[in-house]
Amino acid sequence: MIGAVFSVSLFFCTTFSIAQAAPTANEVQTGISTLYARDPLAQSLCFRDGGYGSLFQANEVRNRCSDINYNSYNADAFTVGVEGGREGTIIDIGTSAELQRKYKYEETVGNGQGFASIQIKDGKIFILADRRAHTTQELERSDALLKARPSKDNWATVRLGSIYLLRTTDRNEKNYQQIVKLVVIAHVPNKSVTFRWQVL
C-alpha cells in the first residue's frame, strides 16, 4: 500500500508542472536558463517564453523558437540570428568587475548593480554612473549594437562572469527587433552554460 501511494505521488509530481504566466506591461521579462551542448532540444533558448528552442515532433527534432544557441554553430560559444530570416549581433561587454573599473560606478554586494542598470534610452544603451544620484552614462559600444546592421559578429565565446548584449532583427519583418542582456553565472566548458537574461 505504501508503495502504491508513493507511485501515485511520483506520477503527479512528474506529470504536472506550473505554467509560467506571460509578463504584463509592467513586469520585466527575465529568467535564468541553462543550455546543454549535447542535448538536442536544450542547445537553444526562446526569450519570448523562456523555453527551449527545439522540440520533438513527428519523430523529428524541429525548431520552435531559437533566439540564442550554445555550441551547435560555434564551439563553446553563443550564436544568435540562426533561424529563418533572423540576423543577429552579440557583444561581450565585460565582467561586472571590468565594467565597474571602466565606468567607475559604485557596485553593490553581489556585483549585480551594473547588469541591472543596463537599459535603452533614446536609441542608445546606458549603464550606471552614480547609484546615489540615479544617473547613467552611455555604454561605449552602444552604436555597434543598435545602429550597425547585424553582421558576422553573430557569435561570441562563452566567458564565466561576462555580460553580453545581443540584438536580433529579421530580413522579412522590417519592424522586428529584439534586444537582450545576459550574464553568464555558471559554465562547464563545451558542456553547459547557465545565464541570467533580461529582454530590454
C-alpha positions as CSV (number, residue, x, y, z in Angstrom):
1,M,0.0,0.0,0.0
2,I,2.8,2.4,0.8
3,G,4.5,1.6,-2.5
4,A,1.2,2.3,-4.3
5,V,0.8,5.6,-2.7
6,F,4.4,6.5,-3.5
7,S,3.9,5.6,-7.1
8,V,0.8,7.8,-7.5
9,S,2.6,10.7,-5.8
10,L,5.5,10.3,-8.1
11,F,3.2,10.2,-11.2
12,F,1.6,13.5,-10.2
13,C,5.0,15.2,-9.5
14,T,6.5,14.3,-12.8
15,T,3.4,14.8,-15.0
16,F,2.1,18.2,-13.9
17,S,4.0,21.5,-13.8
18,I,3.1,25.1,-13.1
19,A,2.7,27.1,-16.2
20,Q,4.7,30.4,-16.3
21,A,2.4,33.3,-16.7
22,A,3.2,35.8,-19.6
23,P,4.6,39.1,-18.3
24,T,2.3,42.1,-18.1
25,A,3.3,45.5,-19.4
26,N,4.8,46.5,-16.0
27,E,6.8,43.3,-15.5
28,V,10.4,42.6,-16.6
29,Q,10.8,39.7,-18.9
30,T,13.7,37.8,-17.3
31,G,14.9,34.4,-16.2
32,I,17.8,32.0,-15.5
33,S,18.4,29.4,-18.2
34,T,20.9,26.6,-18.7
35,L,21.8,25.4,-22.2
36,Y,23.4,22.0,-22.8
37,A,25.9,21.3,-25.7
38,R,24.8,17.6,-26.1
39,D,21.1,17.9,-25.6
40,P,19.2,18.0,-29.0
41,L,16.5,20.3,-27.6
42,A,18.3,22.3,-24.9
43,Q,21.0,23.8,-27.1
44,S,18.9,26.9,-27.8
45,L,16.5,29.2,-26.0
46,C,13.5,31.3,-26.8
47,F,13.4,34.7,-25.0
48,R,9.7,35.1,-25.7
49,D,8.7,32.4,-23.2
50,G,12.0,31.2,-21.6
51,G,11.5,27.7,-23.1
52,Y,14.0,25.6,-25.0
53,G,14.2,26.4,-28.7
54,S,13.6,22.9,-30.2
55,L,11.1,20.1,-29.7
56,F,10.4,16.6,-30.7
57,Q,7.6,16.5,-33.2
58,A,6.5,13.7,-35.6
59,N,9.7,11.8,-34.7
60,E,11.9,14.7,-35.6
61,V,13.8,17.4,-33.9
62,R,12.2,20.7,-35.0
63,N,12.9,24.3,-34.3
64,R,10.3,26.1,-32.2
65,C,11.9,29.5,-31.4
66,S,15.7,29.7,-31.2
67,D,16.8,33.2,-30.2
68,I,20.2,32.1,-28.9
69,N,22.2,28.9,-29.4
70,Y,25.0,27.3,-27.4
71,N,27.7,25.2,-29.0
72,S,25.9,24.0,-32.2
73,Y,27.3,26.6,-34.6
74,N,30.5,27.6,-32.8
75,A,32.3,25.5,-30.2
76,D,31.6,26.7,-26.6
77,A,30.1,29.9,-27.9
78,F,26.8,31.7,-28.1
79,T,25.3,32.3,-31.6
80,V,22.3,34.5,-32.4
81,G,20.3,35.1,-35.6
82,V,20.1,31.4,-36.5
83,E,16.6,30.8,-37.6
84,G,14.6,31.8,-40.8
85,G,15.3,35.4,-41.8
86,R,16.8,36.4,-38.5
87,E,20.1,38.3,-38.3
88,G,21.9,38.9,-35.0
89,T,24.8,40.6,-33.3
90,I,26.2,39.7,-29.9
91,I,28.8,41.6,-27.9
92,D,30.8,40.6,-24.8
93,I,31.0,43.9,-22.9
94,G,33.0,42.5,-19.9
95,T,32.5,41.2,-16.4
96,S,30.9,43.1,-13.6
97,A,34.4,43.9,-12.2
98,E,35.7,45.0,-15.6
99,L,32.7,47.3,-16.2
100,Q,32.9,48.8,-12.7
101,R,36.6,49.7,-13.3
102,K,35.9,51.1,-16.7
103,Y,32.8,53.2,-15.9
104,K,33.7,54.0,-12.3
105,Y,30.3,53.4,-10.7
106,E,29.7,52.1,-7.2
107,E,28.8,48.4,-7.1
108,T,26.7,46.6,-4.5
109,V,27.3,43.3,-2.7
110,G,26.9,40.6,-5.2
111,N,28.1,42.7,-8.2
112,G,24.7,42.9,-9.8
113,Q,24.1,46.7,-10.0
114,G,25.9,47.2,-13.2
115,F,24.0,44.5,-15.0
116,A,20.7,45.7,-13.5
117,S,21.3,49.2,-14.7
118,I,21.9,48.5,-18.4
119,Q,19.0,50.0,-20.3
120,I,17.9,51.5,-23.6
121,K,17.0,55.2,-23.8
122,D,16.7,57.5,-26.8
123,G,18.2,54.8,-29.1
124,K,21.3,54.3,-27.0
125,I,22.4,51.9,-24.3
126,F,23.2,53.2,-20.9
127,I,24.9,51.8,-17.8
128,L,25.1,53.2,-14.2
129,A,27.1,56.3,-13.5
130,D,26.2,57.3,-9.9
131,R,23.9,55.0,-8.0
132,R,23.0,57.5,-5.3
133,A,22.2,60.3,-7.8
134,H,20.4,57.8,-10.1
135,T,22.4,58.8,-13.1
136,T,23.6,56.8,-16.1
137,Q,26.2,57.1,-18.8
138,E,26.3,55.8,-22.4
139,L,27.9,52.4,-23.0
140,E,30.8,52.7,-25.3
141,R,29.7,50.0,-27.8
142,S,26.1,51.2,-27.9
143,D,26.2,52.2,-31.6
144,A,27.9,49.0,-32.6
145,L,24.9,47.0,-31.4
146,L,22.0,49.3,-32.1
147,K,22.9,51.1,-35.4
148,A,25.0,48.7,-37.3
149,R,23.3,46.1,-39.5
150,P,23.7,42.6,-37.9
151,S,26.8,41.0,-39.4
152,K,29.3,38.3,-39.0
153,D,29.5,39.3,-35.3
154,N,26.7,36.9,-34.6
155,W,28.7,34.7,-32.1
156,A,30.8,35.2,-29.0
157,T,32.8,32.8,-26.9
158,V,31.3,32.0,-23.5
159,R,33.2,33.5,-20.6
160,L,32.2,33.0,-17.0
161,G,31.0,36.2,-15.4
162,S,30.8,38.1,-18.7
163,I,27.8,40.3,-19.6
164,Y,26.6,40.2,-23.2
165,L,24.3,42.4,-25.2
166,L,22.5,40.9,-28.2
167,R,20.3,42.3,-30.9
168,T,18.2,40.3,-33.4
169,T,16.4,41.7,-36.5
170,D,14.6,39.9,-39.3
171,R,15.1,40.4,-43.1
172,N,11.5,39.6,-43.7
173,E,9.9,41.7,-40.9
174,K,11.1,45.3,-41.1
175,N,9.8,46.2,-37.6
176,Y,11.1,43.2,-35.7
177,Q,13.9,43.9,-33.2
178,Q,14.8,42.0,-30.0
179,I,17.5,43.3,-27.6
180,V,18.6,41.2,-24.6
181,K,21.2,41.5,-21.9
182,L,22.6,38.4,-20.2
183,V,25.3,37.5,-17.7
184,V,27.0,34.0,-17.5
185,I,26.7,32.7,-14.0
186,A,27.9,29.1,-14.4
187,H,29.9,27.4,-17.2
188,V,31.3,23.9,-17.8
189,P,33.4,24.3,-21.0
190,N,31.9,22.5,-24.0
191,K,29.2,21.0,-21.9
192,S,26.8,23.7,-20.4
193,V,26.2,27.3,-19.7
194,T,23.8,29.0,-17.3
195,F,22.9,32.7,-17.6
196,R,20.6,35.3,-16.2
197,W,18.9,37.1,-19.1
198,Q,16.6,40.1,-19.5
199,V,14.8,41.4,-22.5
200,L,15.3,45.2,-22.9
